[in-house]
Amino acid sequence: MQKPIIELPISKKPTDDELKKLKDYFKEMPVDEILSGLKFAMNRWSAKDAGTLKVGRKSIIQKEVHSVTMEQAQWRLKNWKMMIANYRRRGYSYPTISRIKKILVEKSKKKSK
């Protein structure tokens, strides 16, 4: 049985290592899985190129609570409804907001350095 051969134009010449990986992927995986992976990669690349790719939840949470003092954490918790409105306006999900609140509660109980 003859194996099908695919020729594709690409933007730059792949290294030997990249070529080997591509061959392995096409040899091991079904074509529909490869296509769904390429679709995901294309959507991610387009979002990154457009500047709309959102960063991961963990880095969002760290950005929000990194240098918050005990007093600031207490103030944010006292004004939590306003904080939720701000976070939702920025596009944060409720699980992310919940994780931020959990860390703020911990910080509000600790002594600031």
C-alpha positions as protocol buffer text, in pm:
chain_id: "A"
residue {
  index: 1
  type: MET
  ca { x: 0 y: 0 z: 0 }
}
residue {
  index: 2
  type: GLN
  ca { x: 140 y: 337 z: -99 }
}
residue {
  index: 3
  type: LYS
  ca { x: 147 y: 604 z: 171 }
}
residue {
  index: 4
  type: PRO
  ca { x: 5 y: 945 z: 78 }
}
residue {
  index: 5
  type: ILE
  ca { x: 253 y: 1231 z: 47 }
}
residue {
  index: 6
  type: ILE
  ca { x: 166 y: 1591 z: 132 }
}
residue {
  index: 7
  type: GLU
  ca { x: 361 y: 1892 z: 5 }
}
residue {
  index: 8
  type: LEU
  ca { x: 308 y: 2219 z: 191 }
}
residue {
  index: 9
  type: PRO
  ca { x: 448 y: 2567 z: 137 }
}
residue {
  index: 10
  type: ILE
  ca { x: 585 y: 2706 z: 465 }
}
residue {
  index: 11
  type: SER
  ca { x: 715 y: 3046 z: 574 }
}
residue {
  index: 12
  type: LYS
  ca { x: 1069 y: 2936 z: 660 }
}
residue {
  index: 13
  type: LYS
  ca { x: 1286 y: 2628 z: 624 }
}
residue {
  index: 14
  type: PRO
  ca { x: 1246 y: 2397 z: 926 }
}
residue {
  index: 15
  type: THR
  ca { x: 1548 y: 2265 z: 1110 }
}
residue {
  index: 16
  type: ASP
  ca { x: 1626 y: 1895 z: 1093 }
}
residue {
  index: 17
  type: ASP
  ca { x: 1486 y: 1854 z: 1445 }
}
residue {
  index: 18
  type: GLU
  ca { x: 1159 y: 2032 z: 1354 }
}
residue {
  index: 19
  type: LEU
  ca { x: 1127 y: 1825 z: 1037 }
}
residue {
  index: 20
  type: LYS
  ca { x: 1174 y: 1503 z: 1235 }
}
residue {
  index: 21
  type: LYS
  ca { x: 905 y: 1611 z: 1485 }
}
residue {
  index: 22
  type: LEU
  ca { x: 662 y: 1694 z: 1204 }
}
residue {
  index: 23
  type: LYS
  ca { x: 721 y: 1356 z: 1041 }
}
residue {
  index: 24
  type: ASP
  ca { x: 667 y: 1180 z: 1377 }
}
residue {
  index: 25
  type: TYR
  ca { x: 344 y: 1371 z: 1441 }
}
residue {
  index: 26
  type: PHE
  ca { x: 203 y: 1288 z: 1098 }
}
residue {
  index: 27
  type: LYS
  ca { x: 312 y: 924 z: 1130 }
}
residue {
  index: 28
  type: GLU
  ca { x: 170 y: 871 z: 1481 }
}
residue {
  index: 29
  type: MET
  ca { x: -144 y: 1088 z: 1494 }
}
residue {
  index: 30
  type: PRO
  ca { x: -469 y: 1071 z: 1298 }
}
residue {
  index: 31
  type: VAL
  ca { x: -518 y: 1356 z: 1049 }
}
residue {
  index: 32
  type: ASP
  ca { x: -834 y: 1488 z: 1222 }
}
residue {
  index: 33
  type: GLU
  ca { x: -639 y: 1528 z: 1550 }
}
residue {
  index: 34
  type: ILE
  ca { x: -359 y: 1711 z: 1370 }
}
residue {
  index: 35
  type: LEU
  ca { x: -613 y: 1942 z: 1205 }
}
residue {
  index: 36
  type: SER
  ca { x: -785 y: 2024 z: 1535 }
}
residue {
  index: 37
  type: GLY
  ca { x: -446 y: 2098 z: 1691 }
}
residue {
  index: 38
  type: LEU
  ca { x: -351 y: 2322 z: 1398 }
}
residue {
  index: 39
  type: LYS
  ca { x: -686 y: 2503 z: 1425 }
}
residue {
  index: 40
  type: PHE
  ca { x: -619 y: 2571 z: 1795 }
}
residue {
  index: 41
  type: ALA
  ca { x: -265 y: 2687 z: 1715 }
}
residue {
  index: 42
  type: MET
  ca { x: -392 y: 2915 z: 1437 }
}
residue {
  index: 43
  type: ASN
  ca { x: -654 y: 3074 z: 1664 }
}
residue {
  index: 44
  type: ARG
  ca { x: -394 y: 3127 z: 1937 }
}
residue {
  index: 45
  type: TRP
  ca { x: -145 y: 3272 z: 1689 }
}
residue {
  index: 46
  type: SER
  ca { x: -412 y: 3509 z: 1549 }
}
residue {
  index: 47
  type: ALA
  ca { x: -509 y: 3626 z: 1898 }
}
residue {
  index: 48
  type: LYS
  ca { x: -145 y: 3677 z: 1991 }
}
residue {
  index: 49
  type: ASP
  ca { x: -83 y: 3867 z: 1669 }
}
residue {
  index: 50
  type: ALA
  ca { x: -389 y: 4089 z: 1731 }
}
residue {
  index: 51
  type: GLY
  ca { x: -287 y: 4152 z: 2092 }
}
residue {
  index: 52
  type: THR
  ca { x: -603 y: 3997 z: 2237 }
}
residue {
  index: 53
  type: LEU
  ca { x: -448 y: 3684 z: 2387 }
}
residue {
  index: 54
  type: LYS
  ca { x: -535 y: 3679 z: 2758 }
}
residue {
  index: 55
  type: VAL
  ca { x: -267 y: 3580 z: 3005 }
}
residue {
  index: 56
  type: GLY
  ca { x: -318 y: 3284 z: 3235 }
}
residue {
  index: 57
  type: ARG
  ca { x: -526 y: 3303 z: 3551 }
}
residue {
  index: 58
  type: LYS
  ca { x: -228 y: 3250 z: 3782 }
}
residue {
  index: 59
  type: SER
  ca { x: -42 y: 3553 z: 3648 }
}
residue {
  index: 60
  type: ILE
  ca { x: -359 y: 3767 z: 3667 }
}
residue {
  index: 61
  type: ILE
  ca { x: -401 y: 3676 z: 4034 }
}
residue {
  index: 62
  type: GLN
  ca { x: -34 y: 3745 z: 4110 }
}
residue {
  index: 63
  type: LYS
  ca { x: -57 y: 4082 z: 3936 }
}
residue {
  index: 64
  type: GLU
  ca { x: -357 y: 4179 z: 4151 }
}
residue {
  index: 65
  type: VAL
  ca { x: -224 y: 4070 z: 4492 }
}
residue {
  index: 66
  type: HIS
  ca { x: 156 y: 4088 z: 4455 }
}
residue {
  index: 67
  type: SER
  ca { x: 238 y: 4397 z: 4660 }
}
residue {
  index: 68
  type: VAL
  ca { x: -87 y: 4451 z: 4849 }
}
residue {
  index: 69
  type: THR
  ca { x: -35 y: 4542 z: 5216 }
}
residue {
  index: 70
  type: MET
  ca { x: -253 y: 4421 z: 5501 }
}
residue {
  index: 71
  type: GLU
  ca { x: -433 y: 4758 z: 5514 }
}
residue {
  index: 72
  type: GLN
  ca { x: -495 y: 4760 z: 5138 }
}
residue {
  index: 73
  type: ALA
  ca { x: -627 y: 4403 z: 5153 }
}
residue {
  index: 74
  type: GLN
  ca { x: -866 y: 4499 z: 5434 }
}
residue {
  index: 75
  type: TRP
  ca { x: -988 y: 4804 z: 5239 }
}
residue {
  index: 76
  type: ARG
  ca { x: -1046 y: 4596 z: 4927 }
}
residue {
  index: 77
  type: LEU
  ca { x: -1244 y: 4340 z: 5126 }
}
residue {
  index: 78
  type: LYS
  ca { x: -1456 y: 4614 z: 5290 }
}
residue {
  index: 79
  type: ASN
  ca { x: -1532 y: 4752 z: 4943 }
}
residue {
  index: 80
  type: TRP
  ca { x: -1565 y: 4413 z: 4781 }
}
residue {
  index: 81
  type: LYS
  ca { x: -1873 y: 4490 z: 4566 }
}
residue {
  index: 82
  type: MET
  ca { x: -1686 y: 4777 z: 4401 }
}
residue {
  index: 83
  type: MET
  ca { x: -1382 y: 4554 z: 4350 }
}
residue {
  index: 84
  type: ILE
  ca { x: -1597 y: 4283 z: 4187 }
}
residue {
  index: 85
  type: ALA
  ca { x: -1740 y: 4543 z: 3948 }
}
residue {
  index: 86
  type: ASN
  ca { x: -1386 y: 4654 z: 3857 }
}
residue {
  index: 87
  type: TYR
  ca { x: -1267 y: 4297 z: 3804 }
}
residue {
  index: 88
  type: ARG
  ca { x: -1570 y: 4209 z: 3589 }
}
residue {
  index: 89
  type: ARG
  ca { x: -1515 y: 4523 z: 3380 }
}
residue {
  index: 90
  type: ARG
  ca { x: -1161 y: 4399 z: 3313 }
}
residue {
  index: 91
  type: GLY
  ca { x: -1302 y: 4065 z: 3200 }
}
residue {
  index: 92
  type: TYR
  ca { x: -1199 y: 3849 z: 3496 }
}
residue {
  index: 93
  type: SER
  ca { x: -1407 y: 3536 z: 3552 }
}
residue {
  index: 94
  type: TYR
  ca { x: -1580 y: 3466 z: 3883 }
}
residue {
  index: 95
  type: PRO
  ca { x: -1340 y: 3180 z: 3969 }
}
residue {
  index: 96
  type: THR
  ca { x: -1047 y: 3421 z: 3920 }
}
residue {
  index: 97
  type: ILE
  ca { x: -1214 y: 3686 z: 4137 }
}
residue {
  index: 98
  type: SER
  ca { x: -1281 y: 3421 z: 4402 }
}
residue {
  index: 99
  type: ARG
  ca { x: -913 y: 3324 z: 4406 }
}
residue {
  index: 100
  type: ILE
  ca { x: -812 y: 3690 z: 4438 }
}
residue {
  index: 101
  type: LYS
  ca { x: -1049 y: 3730 z: 4734 }
}
residue {
  index: 102
  type: LYS
  ca { x: -907 y: 3417 z: 4902 }
}
residue {
  index: 103
  type: ILE
  ca { x: -553 y: 3559 z: 4888 }
}
residue {
  index: 104
  type: LEU
  ca { x: -673 y: 3902 z: 5004 }
}
residue {
  index: 105
  type: VAL
  ca { x: -839 y: 3740 z: 5307 }
}
residue {
  index: 106
  type: GLU
  ca { x: -510 y: 3569 z: 5392 }
}
residue {
  index: 107
  type: LYS
  ca { x: -314 y: 3893 z: 5349 }
}
residue {
  index: 108
  type: SER
  ca { x: -563 y: 4091 z: 5559 }
}
residue {
  index: 109
  type: LYS
  ca { x: -494 y: 3862 z: 5855 }
}
residue {
  index: 110
  type: LYS
  ca { x: -112 y: 3877 z: 5828 }
}
residue {
  index: 111
  type: LYS
  ca { x: 107 y: 4159 z: 5953 }
}
residue {
  index: 112
  type: SER
  ca { x: 252 y: 4364 z: 5668 }
}
residue {
  index: 113
  type: LYS
  ca { x: 631 y: 4367 z: 5638 }
}
